[in-house]
Amino acid sequence: MLSFSRLFKVFIVVSSILFYLGATTDRALAQGDGVSGVIYADGEEKLYENIQLFVPGLDIRRTALNHLAAAAFDGIPFIAFGKNISEMQGCGAKFLQDNGADVTCQGCAQNLECEDLQLLYKPGSQFAQTRVAGTLIGLSNFLGGAAINEPAPVNLAYWWNDNVNKVPFVGHALAADSTTYSGPFLGAILFVWKLTRNIAYGLMSVVMLATGLMIITRKKLGPQAAVTAQLALPKIIIALVLITFSYPIGALGVSLAYVLRGNVGPMLADVDWGGLGNNVLTATDGFSVGFIASALFAVVTAIMGLGPVILIISLLVIFVAIVAGILVYIKFFTIYIKLLFSIIAAPFIFTIGAIPGQDQATINWFKSFIANVIAIPAMFFIYTLSFLLSWKIMLTAFTEATVFGGGPLMLFIVPFVYIYGAFFARQVPDKIEALIVGEKKRK
């Protein structure tokens, strides 16, 4: 297994190489050539023409090949994209044109619908009515949209309103605008947290009683340390304060994670990508793998031609890339759930931390919580960066092939940069936790 440091070094080296190769695109733009070429959107027609040339006679062999081609090269795109091969080529050409590439599309259908390939889920949208809904890319777009548009599960203002409304006379004046702070689980999480807080208050009486007995009996915590009032009382006071304010502490950390995650897209979009690819991030600072999948498919088939081997390899690689992106979002929701449970369980953890000799429980909670807070923006930074690097190198390869007469081999780098970046992003939260909390002891 490669260590985190080695993986990070490899990622930095690959990123540097891709930036260097991307200078080729900048030179082409400076010469006035730009990224230009022809995209062909005649996948099915070309495929069945090749079958007809291979089996000129109308017999059982051609019928069998037609059925095999239809099952493989219509079935897989339908499951993965909800669109056929020609539509994927046409949408790839359209995305290239929308992002500054001077390309023409031969055979593109009129009024081709491509927006659904990069449409991220948003509450209240018509996402479920699109053609990609229910496909592999649809699942990726749904999870990506939920990760970006899902409000934080806890809210400091919501907690504040719940508390100040109980203050006589001035409660409503001090409350924040309740219409601004709403979202799923807010009320449920706060209700459960109140329950655990009240139980923790009750358990603290048991802890104080046990601590008093330890002080009376001069219970030893170590070879030279004993439980004393001076040692125990400050910890009990701190524990009561932490129990009382564990929800706002958690809400503050989660809000910070969401704000930092939201700034990843704008920060990377401000980077000069050579005049190309700066518009690939959506208005919600997210992106869809369907965007780069269709563009890569169009570029590969335009340069390398369309045949069974190219189709199979392209579809399988894109399939793996989509799955890699889905796994990143699943990792995000895992951290999301961890943050929820850490806030709910915080009163119990702080109660345990008040027991003499159990100080590490409180320290470990803060370490774990901080690690999860940092993990969210760090993971999205690596994942978004790998997407933009893939987009940049694909445009560079297309420029090399159409302007300078080379570069097809660079196309093989594109999916692997994206896939590597996705798997690397999934490892970041675990590595951050190991760095802050410490390595888990193996049994």
KEROZA-509622 format. One record per residue (C-alpha): residue number from 1; residue in three letters; chain; z, y, x. Coordinates in nm, 3 decimals, padded with zeros to 5 digits. Each point is the difference from the previous one (the first is absolute). Last residue first. Example, Ala and Ser with C-alpha at 12.3 -4.5 7.8 and 13.67 -1.06 7.14 Angstrom:
BEGIN
<2,SER,A,<00.714,-00.106,01.367>> <1,ALA,A,<00.066,-00.344,-00.137>> 
END
This chain:
BEGIN
<443,LYS,A,<01.687,-00.568,-00.551>> <442,ARG,A,<-00.196,00.300,00.117>> <441,LYS,A,<00.184,00.328,00.018>> <440,LYS,A,<-00.188,00.284,-00.160>> <439,GLU,A,<-00.106,00.262,00.250>> <438,GLY,A,<00.172,00.334,-00.032>> <437,VAL,A,<00.059,00.252,-00.277>> <436,ILE,A,<-00.205,00.285,00.145>> <435,LEU,A,<-00.262,-00.177,00.214>> <434,ALA,A,<-00.007,-00.320,-00.207>> <433,GLU,A,<-00.039,00.207,-00.317>> <432,ILE,A,<-00.282,00.198,00.159>> <431,LYS,A,<-00.167,-00.325,00.104>> <430,ASP,A,<00.028,-00.145,-00.349>> <429,PRO,A,<-00.141,00.318,-00.156>> <428,VAL,A,<-00.292,00.011,00.253>> <427,GLN,A,<-00.119,-00.357,-00.052>> <426,ARG,A,<-00.196,00.077,-00.317>> <425,ALA,A,<-00.170,00.293,00.174>> <424,PHE,A,<-00.122,-00.236,00.276>> <423,PHE,A,<-00.150,-00.230,-00.264>> <422,ALA,A,<-00.183,00.295,-00.156>> <421,GLY,A,<-00.107,00.145,00.336>> <420,TYR,A,<-00.137,-00.336,00.112>> <419,ILE,A,<-00.195,-00.033,-00.326>> <418,TYR,A,<-00.141,00.353,00.029>> <417,VAL,A,<-00.086,-00.032,00.368>> <416,PHE,A,<-00.140,-00.348,-00.065>> <415,PRO,A,<-00.219,00.126,-00.284>> <414,VAL,A,<-00.158,00.271,00.220>> <413,ILE,A,<-00.036,-00.182,00.333>> <412,PHE,A,<-00.288,-00.219,-00.117>> <411,LEU,A,<-00.195,00.316,-00.077>> <410,MET,A,<00.019,00.094,00.366>> <409,LEU,A,<-00.240,-00.286,00.073>> <408,PRO,A,<-00.268,00.187,-00.192>> <407,GLY,A,<00.026,00.299,00.236>> <406,GLY,A,<-00.348,00.060,00.134>> <405,GLY,A,<-00.324,00.189,-00.069>> <404,PHE,A,<00.130,00.351,00.070>> <403,VAL,A,<-00.045,00.154,-00.343>> <402,THR,A,<00.008,-00.286,-00.253>> <401,ALA,A,<00.210,-00.261,00.177>> <400,GLU,A,<00.226,00.235,00.192>> <399,THR,A,<00.052,00.217,-00.309>> <398,PHE,A,<00.091,-00.303,-00.210>> <397,ALA,A,<00.243,-00.112,00.269>> <396,THR,A,<00.160,00.345,00.008>> <395,LEU,A,<00.029,00.004,-00.378>> <394,MET,A,<00.172,-00.337,00.014>> <393,ILE,A,<00.226,00.118,00.284>> <392,LYS,A,<00.120,00.295,-00.206>> <391,TRP,A,<00.066,-00.200,-00.316>> <390,SER,A,<00.195,-00.261,00.193>> <389,LEU,A,<00.201,00.272,00.171>> <388,LEU,A,<00.074,00.155,-00.339>> <387,PHE,A,<00.123,-00.331,-00.143>> <386,SER,A,<00.208,-00.081,00.308>> <385,LEU,A,<00.163,00.344,-00.023>> <384,THR,A,<00.083,-00.054,-00.367>> <383,TYR,A,<00.175,-00.331,00.078>> <382,ILE,A,<00.187,00.134,00.302>> <381,PHE,A,<00.122,00.308,-00.188>> <380,PHE,A,<00.081,-00.201,-00.313>> <379,MET,A,<00.231,-00.228,00.198>> <378,ALA,A,<00.173,00.288,00.177>> <377,PRO,A,<00.045,00.192,-00.328>> <376,ILE,A,<00.174,-00.299,-00.168>> <375,ALA,A,<00.185,-00.139,00.305>> <374,ILE,A,<00.206,00.315,00.063>> <373,VAL,A,<00.188,-00.037,-00.330>> <372,ASN,A,<00.039,-00.375,00.050>> <371,ALA,A,<00.151,00.048,00.347>> <370,ILE,A,<00.231,00.275,-00.129>> <369,PHE,A,<00.132,-00.235,-00.270>> <368,SER,A,<00.055,-00.284,00.246>> <367,LYS,A,<00.188,00.223,00.242>> <366,PHE,A,<00.207,00.160,-00.276>> <365,TRP,A,<00.096,-00.339,-00.143>> <364,ASN,A,<00.077,-00.136,00.349>> <363,ILE,A,<00.245,00.282,00.065>> <362,THR,A,<00.179,-00.061,-00.331>> <361,ALA,A,<00.036,-00.373,00.069>> <360,GLN,A,<00.096,00.062,00.365>> <359,ASP,A,<00.331,00.155,-00.105>> <358,GLN,A,<00.133,-00.340,-00.109>> <357,GLY,A,<00.313,-00.010,00.224>> <356,PRO,A,<00.222,00.169,-00.255>> <355,ILE,A,<-00.159,-00.024,-00.346>> <354,ALA,A,<-00.172,00.329,-00.083>> <353,GLY,A,<-00.339,-00.143,00.100>> <352,ILE,A,<00.030,-00.256,-00.280>> <351,THR,A,<00.026,00.286,-00.247>> <350,PHE,A,<-00.294,00.172,00.164>> <349,ILE,A,<-00.210,-00.313,-00.051>> <348,PHE,A,<00.107,-00.029,-00.366>> <347,PRO,A,<-00.085,00.365,-00.068>> <346,ALA,A,<-00.338,-00.042,00.181>> <345,ALA,A,<-00.117,-00.296,-00.213>> <344,ILE,A,<-00.204,00.213,-00.241>> <343,ILE,A,<-00.138,00.216,00.282>> <342,SER,A,<-00.087,-00.302,00.216>> <341,PHE,A,<-00.152,-00.176,-00.301>> <340,LEU,A,<-00.242,00.283,-00.068>> <339,LEU,A,<-00.089,00.048,00.367>> <338,LYS,A,<-00.073,-00.372,00.038>> <337,ILE,A,<-00.223,00.009,-00.309>> <336,TYR,A,<-00.214,00.278,00.149>> <335,ILE,A,<-00.005,-00.183,00.334>> <334,THR,A,<-00.150,-00.302,-00.177>> <333,PHE,A,<-00.233,00.235,-00.189>> <332,PHE,A,<-00.132,00.127,00.334>> <331,LYS,A,<-00.048,-00.353,00.131>> <330,ILE,A,<-00.203,-00.085,-00.311>> <329,TYR,A,<-00.211,00.309,00.073>> <328,VAL,A,<-00.069,-00.121,00.353>> <327,LEU,A,<-00.080,-00.350,-00.129>> <326,ILE,A,<-00.263,00.147,-00.235>> <325,GLY,A,<-00.166,00.171,00.297>> <324,ALA,A,<-00.024,-00.329,00.189>> <323,VAL,A,<-00.143,-00.167,-00.313>> <322,ILE,A,<-00.274,00.264,-00.015>> <321,ALA,A,<-00.082,-00.047,00.367>> <320,VAL,A,<-00.012,-00.380,-00.040>> <319,PHE,A,<-00.252,00.029,-00.286>> <318,ILE,A,<-00.203,00.253,00.200>> <317,VAL,A,<-00.019,-00.252,00.284>> <316,LEU,A,<-00.097,-00.280,-00.240>> <315,LEU,A,<-00.267,00.211,-00.173>> <314,SER,A,<-00.155,00.112,00.327>> <313,ILE,A,<00.000,-00.350,00.152>> <312,ILE,A,<-00.155,-00.158,-00.310>> <311,LEU,A,<-00.259,00.273,-00.044>> <310,ILE,A,<-00.099,00.004,00.366>> <309,VAL,A,<-00.038,-00.381,-00.001>> <308,PRO,A,<-00.194,-00.014,-00.328>> <307,GLY,A,<-00.240,00.281,00.085>> <306,LEU,A,<-00.031,00.376,-00.023>> <305,GLY,A,<-00.094,00.205,00.301>> <304,MET,A,<00.199,00.098,00.306>> <303,ILE,A,<-00.031,00.379,-00.020>> <302,ALA,A,<-00.020,00.068,-00.375>> <301,THR,A,<00.212,-00.305,-00.085>> <300,VAL,A,<00.277,00.117,00.232>> <299,VAL,A,<-00.017,00.363,-00.120>> <298,ALA,A,<00.015,-00.090,-00.371>> <297,PHE,A,<00.286,-00.246,00.049>> <296,LEU,A,<00.190,00.253,00.210>> <295,ALA,A,<-00.042,00.268,-00.269>> <294,SER,A,<00.106,-00.240,-00.277>> <293,ALA,A,<00.309,-00.113,00.188>> <292,ILE,A,<00.086,00.353,00.119>> <291,PHE,A,<00.042,00.138,-00.351>> <290,GLY,A,<00.126,-00.322,-00.156>> <289,VAL,A,<00.292,00.018,00.244>> <288,SER,A,<00.124,00.288,-00.212>> <287,PHE,A,<00.164,00.309,00.134>> <286,GLY,A,<00.311,00.207,-00.051>> <285,ASP,A,<00.088,00.364,00.044>> <284,THR,A,<00.015,00.052,-00.378>> <283,ALA,A,<-00.317,00.209,00.007>> <282,THR,A,<-00.175,-00.290,00.162>> <281,LEU,A,<-00.032,-00.058,00.372>> <280,VAL,A,<-00.358,-00.069,00.106>> <279,ASN,A,<-00.080,00.370,00.017>> <278,ASN,A,<00.055,00.046,00.374>> <277,GLY,A,<-00.238,-00.289,00.070>> <276,LEU,A,<-00.253,00.197,00.196>> <275,GLY,A,<00.015,00.340,00.167>> <274,GLY,A,<00.089,-00.155,00.333>> <273,TRP,A,<00.328,-00.145,-00.122>> <272,ASP,A,<00.187,00.324,00.059>> <271,VAL,A,<00.355,-00.086,-00.106>> <270,ASP,A,<00.113,00.185,-00.313>> <269,ALA,A,<-00.051,-00.316,-00.206>> <268,LEU,A,<00.263,-00.173,00.214>> <267,MET,A,<00.267,00.256,-00.093>> <266,PRO,A,<-00.112,00.020,-00.363>> <265,GLY,A,<00.026,-00.380,-00.039>> <264,VAL,A,<00.335,-00.046,00.175>> <263,ASN,A,<00.171,00.286,-00.185>> <262,GLY,A,<00.068,-00.208,-00.312>> <261,ARG,A,<00.178,-00.266,00.207>> <260,LEU,A,<00.226,00.267,00.147>> <259,VAL,A,<00.085,00.129,-00.348>> <258,TYR,A,<00.059,-00.353,-00.131>> <257,ALA,A,<00.232,-00.091,00.287>> <256,LEU,A,<00.195,00.325,-00.037>> <255,SER,A,<00.042,-00.063,-00.373>> <254,VAL,A,<00.132,-00.348,00.078>> <253,GLY,A,<00.256,00.139,00.246>> <252,LEU,A,<00.122,00.271,-00.237>> <251,ALA,A,<00.025,-00.246,-00.289>> <250,GLY,A,<00.207,-00.238,00.214>> <249,ILE,A,<00.248,00.271,00.095>> <248,PRO,A,<-00.002,00.125,-00.361>> <247,TYR,A,<00.088,-00.354,-00.122>> <246,SER,A,<00.264,-00.072,00.266>> <245,PHE,A,<00.188,00.322,-00.082>> <244,THR,A,<00.308,-00.144,-00.169>> <243,ILE,A,<00.002,-00.318,00.209>> <242,LEU,A,<-00.041,00.202,00.320>> <241,VAL,A,<00.292,00.228,-00.091>> <240,LEU,A,<00.221,-00.297,-00.088>> <239,ALA,A,<-00.096,-00.175,00.327>> <238,ILE,A,<00.079,00.311,00.203>> <237,ILE,A,<00.346,00.022,-00.159>> <236,ILE,A,<00.065,-00.370,00.063>> <235,LYS,A,<-00.117,00.030,00.360>> <234,PRO,A,<00.225,00.302,00.058>> <233,LEU,A,<00.299,-00.198,-00.141>> <232,ALA,A,<-00.041,-00.313,00.215>> <231,LEU,A,<00.039,00.116,00.361>> <230,GLN,A,<00.277,00.255,-00.043>> <229,ALA,A,<00.175,-00.233,-00.244>> <228,THR,A,<-00.001,-00.276,00.262>> <227,VAL,A,<-00.176,-00.335,00.031>> <226,ALA,A,<00.052,-00.138,00.350>> <225,ALA,A,<-00.208,00.023,00.317>> <224,GLN,A,<00.087,-00.165,00.334>> <223,PRO,A,<-00.136,-00.357,-00.019>> <222,GLY,A,<-00.200,00.077,-00.308>> <221,LEU,A,<00.033,00.100,-00.362>> <220,LYS,A,<00.371,-00.097,-00.008>> <219,LYS,A,<00.186,00.032,-00.329>> <218,ARG,A,<00.308,00.217,00.037>> <217,THR,A,<00.164,-00.172,-00.302>> <216,ILE,A,<00.059,00.329,-00.178>> <215,ILE,A,<-00.341,00.140,00.099>> <214,MET,A,<-00.175,-00.320,-00.106>> <213,LEU,A,<00.183,00.007,-00.334>> <212,GLY,A,<-00.113,00.358,-00.055>> <211,THR,A,<-00.359,-00.096,00.086>> <210,ALA,A,<00.010,-00.277,-00.260>> <209,LEU,A,<00.122,00.246,-00.264>> <208,MET,A,<-00.261,00.256,00.106>> <207,VAL,A,<-00.273,-00.265,-00.018>> <206,VAL,A,<00.116,-00.112,-00.344>> <205,SER,A,<-00.006,00.360,-00.121>> <204,MET,A,<-00.345,00.034,00.161>> <203,LEU,A,<-00.118,-00.289,-00.218>> <202,GLY,A,<00.047,00.213,-00.310>> <201,TYR,A,<-00.196,00.288,00.150>> <200,ALA,A,<-00.269,-00.250,00.103>> <199,ILE,A,<-00.026,-00.119,-00.362>> <198,ASN,A,<-00.051,00.360,-00.106>> <197,ARG,A,<-00.267,00.050,00.265>> <196,THR,A,<-00.175,-00.327,-00.090>> <195,LEU,A,<-00.023,00.113,-00.364>> <194,LYS,A,<-00.107,00.350,00.092>> <193,TRP,A,<-00.274,-00.153,00.218>> <192,VAL,A,<-00.117,-00.212,-00.292>> <191,PHE,A,<-00.032,00.309,-00.221>> <190,LEU,A,<-00.171,00.205,00.272>> <189,ILE,A,<-00.252,-00.279,00.061>> <188,ALA,A,<-00.072,-00.038,-00.372>> <187,GLY,A,<-00.041,00.373,-00.062>> <186,LEU,A,<-00.238,00.051,00.292>> <185,PHE,A,<-00.173,-00.338,-00.047>> <184,PRO,A,<-00.337,00.153,-00.081>> <183,GLY,A,<-00.044,00.372,00.039>> <182,SER,A,<00.143,00.336,-00.090>> <181,TYR,A,<00.104,00.314,00.179>> <180,THR,A,<-00.201,00.304,-00.102>> <179,THR,A,<00.085,-00.020,-00.370>> <178,SER,A,<00.371,00.013,00.081>> <177,ASP,A,<-00.020,00.353,00.142>> <176,ALA,A,<00.306,00.018,00.223>> <175,ALA,A,<00.350,00.026,-00.142>> <174,LEU,A,<00.228,00.287,00.101>> <173,ALA,A,<-00.037,00.193,-00.324>> <172,HIS,A,<00.037,-00.314,-00.210>> <171,GLY,A,<00.332,-00.089,00.164>> <170,VAL,A,<00.147,00.350,-00.005>> <169,PHE,A,<00.225,-00.019,-00.310>> <168,PRO,A,<00.169,-00.333,00.079>> <167,VAL,A,<-00.132,-00.212,00.289>> <166,LYS,A,<-00.145,-00.326,-00.138>> <165,ASN,A,<-00.356,00.128,00.035>> <164,VAL,A,<00.079,00.050,00.369>> <163,ASN,A,<00.011,-00.375,00.068>> <162,ASP,A,<-00.315,-00.133,-00.165>> <161,ASN,A,<-00.194,00.306,00.108>> <160,TRP,A,<00.097,-00.056,00.363>> <159,TRP,A,<-00.096,-00.367,-00.012>> <158,TYR,A,<-00.343,00.093,-00.137>> <157,ALA,A,<-00.032,00.271,00.263>> <156,LEU,A,<00.067,-00.254,00.277>> <155,ASN,A,<-00.262,-00.243,-00.127>> <154,VAL,A,<-00.023,-00.377,00.028>> <153,PRO,A,<-00.294,-00.234,-00.057>> <152,ALA,A,<-00.241,00.240,00.176>> <151,PRO,A,<-00.310,00.064,-00.205>> <150,GLU,A,<-00.284,-00.255,00.003>> <149,ASN,A,<-00.322,00.188,00.077>> <148,ILE,A,<-00.056,-00.120,00.356>> <147,ALA,A,<00.127,-00.359,-00.015>> <146,ALA,A,<-00.133,-00.044,-00.355>> <145,GLY,A,<-00.341,00.127,00.108>> <144,GLY,A,<-00.010,-00.238,00.295>> <143,LEU,A,<00.116,-00.293,-00.214>> <142,PHE,A,<-00.267,00.069,-00.263>> <141,ASN,A,<-00.269,00.070,00.259>> <140,SER,A,<00.075,-00.331,00.176>> <139,LEU,A,<00.000,-00.190,-00.329>> <138,GLY,A,<-00.330,00.164,-00.097>> <137,ILE,A,<-00.142,-00.090,00.341>> <136,LEU,A,<00.082,-00.364,-00.075>> <135,THR,A,<-00.136,00.026,-00.353>> <134,GLY,A,<00.203,00.060,-00.317>> <133,ALA,A,<-00.117,00.358,-00.040>> <132,VAL,A,<-00.317,00.049,00.204>> <131,ARG,A,<-00.214,00.055,-00.309>> <130,THR,A,<00.218,00.283,-00.127>> <129,GLN,A,<00.196,-00.009,-00.327>> <128,ALA,A,<00.337,-00.083,00.159>> <127,PHE,A,<-00.019,00.317,00.213>> <126,GLN,A,<-00.035,00.229,-00.301>> <125,SER,A,<00.281,00.224,00.126>> <124,GLY,A,<00.337,00.054,-00.166>> <123,PRO,A,<00.200,-00.110,00.303>> <122,LYS,A,<-00.221,00.013,00.311>> <121,TYR,A,<-00.182,-00.289,00.161>> <120,LEU,A,<-00.229,00.086,00.286>> <119,LEU,A,<-00.372,00.048,-00.058>> <118,GLN,A,<-00.193,-00.079,00.317>> <117,LEU,A,<-00.224,-00.273,-00.139>> <116,ASP,A,<00.019,00.161,-00.347>> <115,GLU,A,<-00.194,00.299,00.128>> <114,CYS,A,<-00.308,-00.209,00.066>> <113,GLU,A,<-00.195,00.013,-00.326>> <112,LEU,A,<-00.373,00.007,00.074>> <111,ASN,A,<-00.173,00.259,-00.217>> <110,GLN,A,<-00.343,-00.111,00.124>> <109,ALA,A,<-00.013,-00.325,00.191>> <108,CYS,A,<-00.044,00.008,00.375>> <107,GLY,A,<-00.319,-00.173,00.115>> <106,GLN,A,<-00.037,00.198,00.320>> <105,CYS,A,<00.302,00.208,00.093>> <104,THR,A,<-00.033,00.293,00.235>> <103,VAL,A,<00.252,00.097,00.262>> <102,ASP,A,<00.110,00.330,00.149>> <101,ALA,A,<00.370,-00.080,00.032>> <100,GLY,A,<00.228,00.286,-00.100>> <99,ASN,A,<00.275,-00.172,-00.194>> <98,ASP,A,<-00.166,-00.012,-00.342>> <97,GLN,A,<-00.312,-00.153,00.156>> <96,LEU,A,<00.199,-00.283,00.155>> <95,PHE,A,<00.179,-00.063,-00.330>> <94,LYS,A,<-00.336,-00.012,-00.181>> <93,ALA,A,<-00.150,-00.242,00.251>> <92,GLY,A,<00.299,-00.232,-00.040>> <91,CYS,A,<-00.032,00.026,-00.378>> <90,GLY,A,<-00.364,-00.108,00.023>> <89,GLN,A,<00.079,-00.295,00.226>> <88,MET,A,<00.285,-00.109,-00.228>> <87,GLU,A,<-00.228,00.037,-00.302>> <86,SER,A,<-00.264,-00.217,00.165>> <85,ILE,A,<00.254,-00.272,00.079>> <84,ASN,A,<00.143,-00.020,-00.351>> <83,LYS,A,<00.307,00.181,-00.128>> <82,GLY,A,<00.344,-00.110,-00.120>> <81,PHE,A,<00.114,00.036,00.362>> <80,ALA,A,<00.172,-00.321,00.120>> <79,ILE,A,<-00.054,-00.240,-00.291>> <78,PHE,A,<-00.347,00.131,-00.089>> <77,PRO,A,<-00.093,00.023,00.370>> <76,ILE,A,<00.097,-00.368,00.045>> <75,GLY,A,<-00.184,-00.125,-00.311>> <74,ASP,A,<-00.330,00.179,00.062>> <73,PHE,A,<-00.060,-00.107,00.357>> <72,ALA,A,<00.155,-00.346,-00.018>> <71,ALA,A,<-00.076,-00.121,-00.352>> <70,ALA,A,<-00.336,00.179,-00.021>> <69,ALA,A,<-00.105,-00.125,00.343>> <68,LEU,A,<00.088,-00.359,-00.091>> <67,HIS,A,<-00.181,00.025,-00.334>> <66,ASN,A,<-00.308,00.146,00.167>> <65,LEU,A,<00.012,-00.265,00.273>> <64,ALA,A,<00.013,-00.276,-00.262>> <63,THR,A,<-00.287,00.151,-00.196>> <62,ARG,A,<-00.204,00.037,00.318>> <61,ARG,A,<00.060,-00.364,00.086>> <60,ILE,A,<-00.069,-00.122,-00.355>> <59,ASP,A,<-00.354,00.131,00.007>> <58,LEU,A,<-00.201,00.321,-00.016>> <57,GLY,A,<-00.184,-00.028,00.329>> <56,PRO,A,<00.036,00.264,00.268>> <55,VAL,A,<00.341,-00.124,00.121>> <54,PHE,A,<00.095,00.218,00.299>> <53,LEU,A,<-00.211,00.291,-00.122>> <52,GLN,A,<00.156,-00.026,-00.346>> <51,ILE,A,<00.350,-00.016,00.152>> <50,ASN,A,<-00.078,00.310,00.208>> <49,GLU,A,<-00.117,00.181,-00.313>> <48,TYR,A,<00.326,-00.105,-00.168>> <47,LEU,A,<00.205,00.173,00.267>> <46,LYS,A,<-00.217,00.312,00.017>> <45,GLU,A,<00.020,00.055,-00.376>> <44,GLU,A,<00.374,-00.064,-00.006>> <43,GLY,A,<00.074,00.243,00.282>> <42,ASP,A,<-00.240,00.282,-00.088>> <41,ALA,A,<00.217,00.303,00.073>> <40,TYR,A,<-00.145,00.091,00.339>> <39,ILE,A,<00.170,00.269,00.202>> <38,VAL,A,<-00.223,00.217,00.221>> <37,GLY,A,<00.117,00.206,00.290>> <36,SER,A,<00.179,00.313,00.107>> <35,VAL,A,<00.324,00.102,00.161>> <34,GLY,A,<-00.070,00.341,00.141>> <33,ASP,A,<-00.307,00.090,00.205>> <32,GLY,A,<00.077,00.364,00.063>> <31,GLN,A,<00.073,-00.049,00.367>> <30,ALA,A,<00.364,00.095,-00.062>> <29,LEU,A,<00.016,-00.262,-00.276>> <28,ALA,A,<-00.124,-00.265,00.238>> <27,ARG,A,<00.249,00.109,00.262>> <26,ASP,A,<00.283,-00.018,-00.255>> <25,THR,A,<-00.108,-00.350,-00.101>> <24,THR,A,<00.008,-00.110,00.361>> <23,ALA,A,<00.347,00.152,00.031>> <22,GLY,A,<00.113,-00.274,-00.238>> <21,LEU,A,<-00.025,-00.246,00.285>> <20,TYR,A,<00.278,00.185,00.175>> <19,PHE,A,<00.208,00.017,-00.316>> <18,LEU,A,<-00.059,-00.372,-00.046>> <17,ILE,A,<00.108,-00.074,00.355>> <16,SER,A,<00.318,00.203,-00.045>> <15,SER,A,<00.083,-00.182,-00.324>> <14,VAL,A,<-00.055,-00.337,00.167>> <13,VAL,A,<00.232,00.096,00.286>> <12,ILE,A,<00.267,00.133,-00.239>> <11,PHE,A,<-00.018,-00.315,-00.214>> <10,VAL,A,<00.021,-00.224,00.306>> <9,LYS,A,<00.303,00.192,00.126>> <8,PHE,A,<00.168,-00.031,-00.340>> <7,LEU,A,<-00.065,-00.373,-00.012>> <6,ARG,A,<00.142,-00.038,00.348>> <5,SER,A,<00.311,00.198,-00.089>> <4,PHE,A,<00.048,-00.200,-00.320>> <3,SER,A,<-00.006,-00.328,00.189>> <2,LEU,A,<-00.289,-00.242,-00.033>> <1,MET,A,<00.091,-00.346,-00.125>> 
END
